[in-house]
Amino acid sequence: MTSKELLYIEDVLAHEKVMQTACSEFSNQVQNTELKSFLTMLSSKHQQYFGTFYSLLG
């Protein structure tokens, strides 16, 4: 991989981690069960995306 591609992956990893954390935190704060479920699902998806991109580095 080129250095530019590695920088892109590092940037994506940071964004995915921020999104996963935000969705998880918002999920813990909302009362609406449908919205809580949706945010939990989004948090899980962002964790999966993080893992996928991280695996490109190894």
Backbone bond lengths (Angstrom), bond angles and torsions (degrees), N, CA, C in turn:
res aa  C-N    CA-C-N  psi(-1)  N-CA   C-N-CA  omega(-1)  CA-C   N-CA-C  phi
1 M - - - 1.445 - - 1.522 109.96 -
2 T 1.297 115.20 146.50 1.461 119.19 176.95 1.524 109.73 -78.09
3 S 1.320 115.67 163.92 1.464 119.51 178.66 1.527 110.88 -64.15
4 K 1.312 117.00 -33.31 1.470 120.40 178.64 1.531 110.55 -66.92
5 E 1.323 116.68 -39.66 1.464 120.31 178.02 1.528 110.87 -66.33
6 L 1.322 116.40 -39.08 1.462 119.92 177.24 1.522 111.62 -64.18
7 L 1.319 116.53 -40.60 1.467 120.22 176.55 1.517 111.28 -62.70
8 Y 1.325 116.79 -39.28 1.455 121.09 177.97 1.527 109.97 -62.30
9 I 1.317 117.12 -45.55 1.464 120.64 -179.37 1.529 110.77 -64.55
10 E 1.321 117.57 -40.37 1.461 120.73 176.68 1.529 110.84 -60.99
11 D 1.319 116.47 -41.24 1.460 121.43 178.18 1.529 110.89 -63.92
12 V 1.322 116.30 -44.71 1.466 120.87 179.14 1.526 109.93 -63.05
13 L 1.327 117.62 -41.50 1.466 120.94 178.44 1.529 110.74 -59.12
14 A 1.306 116.38 -44.19 1.465 120.40 179.48 1.526 110.75 -62.85
15 H 1.325 117.20 -43.46 1.463 120.78 -179.93 1.524 111.34 -65.54
16 E 1.322 116.91 -42.00 1.460 120.25 179.80 1.527 110.99 -64.35
17 K 1.325 116.77 -39.48 1.465 120.35 178.65 1.523 110.66 -64.79
18 V 1.331 117.35 -41.82 1.465 121.11 178.29 1.530 110.23 -62.92
19 M 1.329 116.54 -44.32 1.468 120.21 -179.46 1.527 111.60 -65.96
20 Q 1.329 116.83 -41.43 1.464 120.57 178.99 1.523 110.06 -61.79
21 T 1.319 116.48 -46.10 1.461 121.13 -179.45 1.524 111.30 -64.51
22 A 1.321 117.53 -44.17 1.463 121.42 -179.43 1.526 111.06 -62.91
23 C 1.313 117.11 -46.67 1.469 120.19 179.72 1.516 111.00 -62.17
24 S 1.311 116.92 -40.22 1.458 121.25 179.20 1.528 111.00 -64.91
25 E 1.316 116.50 -45.72 1.465 120.59 179.64 1.525 111.60 -64.68
26 F 1.328 117.67 -43.61 1.455 120.74 178.40 1.521 110.80 -64.13
27 S 1.312 116.71 -37.61 1.463 121.66 178.35 1.529 110.66 -59.71
28 N 1.311 116.33 -38.55 1.468 120.52 179.66 1.520 113.07 -73.13
29 Q 1.316 117.51 -15.49 1.460 120.92 -175.85 1.523 114.06 -99.34
30 V 1.326 118.42 -21.96 1.464 119.92 -174.65 1.523 110.98 -85.69
31 Q 1.312 115.57 152.87 1.459 122.67 179.02 1.527 112.06 -95.63
32 N 1.317 116.41 -32.17 1.457 121.78 -177.75 1.523 110.14 -65.59
33 T 1.338 116.02 119.67 1.468 119.46 -174.98 1.524 112.66 -66.64
34 E 1.322 117.21 -34.21 1.469 119.80 178.81 1.526 110.72 -66.61
35 L 1.310 116.34 -44.40 1.466 120.95 178.32 1.530 110.32 -66.77
36 K 1.331 117.12 -40.61 1.466 121.16 177.97 1.524 110.27 -59.52
37 S 1.324 116.42 -43.64 1.460 121.12 179.50 1.522 111.03 -64.04
38 F 1.320 116.94 -42.69 1.464 121.65 178.83 1.526 111.41 -62.28
39 L 1.324 116.68 -45.04 1.464 120.87 -179.68 1.531 111.60 -66.67
40 T 1.318 116.27 -36.41 1.460 120.36 176.55 1.522 110.30 -64.05
41 M 1.337 116.51 -41.76 1.457 121.17 177.74 1.529 110.38 -63.39
42 L 1.327 117.22 -42.99 1.469 120.57 177.93 1.525 111.28 -62.50
43 S 1.310 116.72 -41.97 1.458 120.92 177.95 1.525 110.54 -59.23
44 S 1.304 115.86 -43.59 1.462 121.12 178.89 1.532 111.48 -64.28
45 K 1.316 116.91 -42.09 1.467 121.09 178.58 1.522 111.19 -61.96
46 H 1.332 116.81 -43.61 1.464 119.97 179.80 1.526 110.65 -66.26
47 Q 1.334 117.24 -33.38 1.466 119.84 175.41 1.520 110.03 -65.75
48 Q 1.336 117.44 -39.64 1.467 121.39 176.94 1.525 110.73 -63.57
49 Y 1.323 116.62 -45.00 1.466 120.41 179.36 1.524 110.50 -61.17
50 F 1.346 116.10 -41.59 1.463 120.72 177.69 1.528 109.52 -57.65
51 G 1.324 116.27 -47.51 1.460 120.93 179.93 1.515 112.73 -61.19
52 T 1.318 116.35 -39.48 1.463 120.82 179.16 1.522 110.94 -63.99
53 F 1.315 116.53 -48.09 1.462 119.60 179.62 1.522 111.25 -66.84
54 Y 1.335 116.87 -38.58 1.452 120.71 179.92 1.531 110.81 -62.30
55 S 1.317 115.66 -37.17 1.470 119.58 -179.54 1.533 111.98 -65.07
56 L 1.320 117.04 -22.79 1.468 120.31 176.77 1.530 111.49 -67.11
57 L 1.319 115.97 -24.51 1.466 120.13 -178.32 1.529 111.80 -81.66
58 G 1.327 116.71 -22.98 1.469 119.82 -175.42 1.452 110.93 -96.82
